[in-house]
Amino acid sequence: MESVKRMSVIASLLVGLAGIAHADVITDWHKKTVLAGVKAKAGVMQERNAAIVHVAMFDALNAIERRYTPYRVQLTAASNTSREAAASAAAHFLLIRL
């Protein structure tokens, strides 16, 4: 039950970030995360891994334009940082480790 609440909060926050980064970047990395989970036969861990990747993208984007309380890490980034690059770097970093 707690994981369902967390996923709902994460999904809500990511919808709020749609104005910060193009949805295509977030959607592309979500698809890559799902495909990697299928390939790795992650099973029930797939949802956890997807949540971790999405939280990383949220924190990376939020570091550029602080609008929300960070979820996991306190990051700071220059305001001229590419939002697409930040989301991609965060997703890639975690996806290869998961």
C-alpha positions, 0 to 999 in steps of 0.5 A: 500500500505504501509503495502505491502511495509513493508511486502516485506521488512520484507520478504527480510530481513528474506530471508537474515537471512536464513544463520543465523538460519535454515529456518526450525525454521522460517518456523515452527514458521510461520506455528504455527502463521498461525494456531494460527490465523486460530484457533483464527479467526483473519481474516485480523489481521492475516497478521499483526500478522505474520509480527509482529512475523517475525519482532521479529525473525529478531530483535532477530537474528540480535542481535546475529550477527548485520548485519542490522539495527534493525527494532523495538528494539535495542537488544544485545546478545552474539555471542554464543547464539543459533540462533534457540533458539533466533528465537523461543523465540521471536516468542513464546513471541509475538505469545502468546500475539497476 
